[in-house]
Amino acid sequence: MTTIATADRSRLHIRGLRDGERYIVATQGDGWLIQPEPREPERRKPKEWAGPKKDLFDHLDEMSALGFVMPEPIKETVGPCPFADT
C-alpha cells in the first residue's frame, strides 16, 4: 500500500520529518518506507528586455563629465617572431 501523507510532528515522532511537508508512505517487507514527495521546480516567467535605456555615447559622455579619460594606446613596435619560418 502506498499513500501520500502530510507530516504532523505532534502525532508522529520520526527524525527528519518537517511539519506540514508531504511524504510518500509505502509498506515494504515488515516496515514502512517514508520519503519526501518530489517537488517540481518553480517556473519563472522570462522577463522581456525593453532594450537599452541609453546609447553607449550617452554613457561615455556621463563618464567624461565625471573625469574619465580614455588613455592613449601604447604604440610599441615589436620585432619579428623568432619562431616564424623565414
VMD Tcl script that draws the C-alpha trace (Angstrom):
set ca {
  {0.00 0.00 0.00}
  {1.35 3.44 -0.96}
  {-0.12 6.78 0.07}
  {0.83 10.44 0.40}
  {0.65 11.86 3.91}
  {1.24 15.28 5.43}
  {3.63 15.25 8.39}
  {2.32 16.20 11.80}
  {5.12 16.13 14.38}
  {2.70 16.30 17.29}
  {1.37 12.85 16.31}
  {4.39 11.17 14.70}
  {7.96 11.34 16.01}
  {10.35 10.38 13.21}
  {13.70 12.11 12.90}
  {13.94 14.44 9.91}
  {10.22 14.96 9.30}
  {9.18 18.55 8.82}
  {5.80 19.74 9.98}
  {3.36 20.25 7.10}
  {5.59 18.64 4.44}
  {4.14 15.89 2.24}
  {5.71 12.41 2.24}
  {5.17 9.21 0.26}
  {4.49 6.37 2.70}
  {4.72 2.78 1.45}
  {4.76 -0.63 3.11}
  {7.92 -2.54 2.41}
  {8.51 -6.01 3.84}
  {8.00 -5.80 7.61}
  {8.24 -1.98 7.80}
  {7.43 1.34 6.22}
  {9.30 3.39 3.64}
  {8.89 7.14 4.13}
  {10.38 9.55 1.60}
  {9.71 13.20 0.68}
  {7.31 13.82 -2.16}
  {9.24 15.08 -5.21}
  {8.69 18.75 -5.93}
  {8.59 20.41 -9.31}
  {10.85 23.45 -9.53}
  {9.08 26.77 -9.64}
  {8.91 28.08 -13.17}
  {9.69 31.72 -13.63}
  {8.37 33.77 -16.47}
  {11.20 35.15 -18.57}
  {11.41 38.91 -18.40}
  {11.22 40.71 -21.69}
  {14.02 43.14 -22.32}
  {12.82 46.58 -23.39}
  {16.18 47.46 -24.90}
  {18.88 49.83 -23.71}
  {17.81 52.99 -21.95}
  {20.88 54.91 -23.11}
  {23.22 54.75 -26.05}
  {26.92 53.96 -25.49}
  {27.85 57.54 -26.34}
  {25.49 58.85 -23.64}
  {27.25 56.65 -21.06}
  {30.67 57.80 -22.26}
  {29.57 61.46 -22.08}
  {28.45 60.99 -18.47}
  {31.70 59.24 -17.60}
  {33.77 62.00 -19.20}
  {31.79 64.59 -17.21}
  {32.89 62.71 -14.07}
  {36.55 62.86 -15.15}
  {37.06 59.61 -17.05}
  {39.67 59.90 -19.77}
  {40.48 57.22 -22.31}
  {44.24 56.64 -22.25}
  {46.14 56.72 -25.50}
  {47.03 53.25 -26.76}
  {50.63 52.23 -26.18}
  {52.40 52.23 -29.50}
  {55.19 49.70 -29.19}
  {56.95 48.23 -32.10}
  {57.50 44.55 -31.76}
  {60.27 42.77 -33.57}
  {59.77 39.78 -35.83}
  {58.73 36.50 -34.31}
  {61.78 34.32 -33.67}
  {59.71 31.21 -34.24}
  {58.40 32.18 -37.66}
  {59.77 30.37 -40.70}
  {61.95 32.72 -42.69}
}
mol new
graphics top color blue
foreach p $ca { graphics top sphere $p radius 0.5 }
foreach p [lrange $ca 0 end-1] q [lrange $ca 1 end] { graphics top cylinder $p $q radius 0.2 }
display resetview
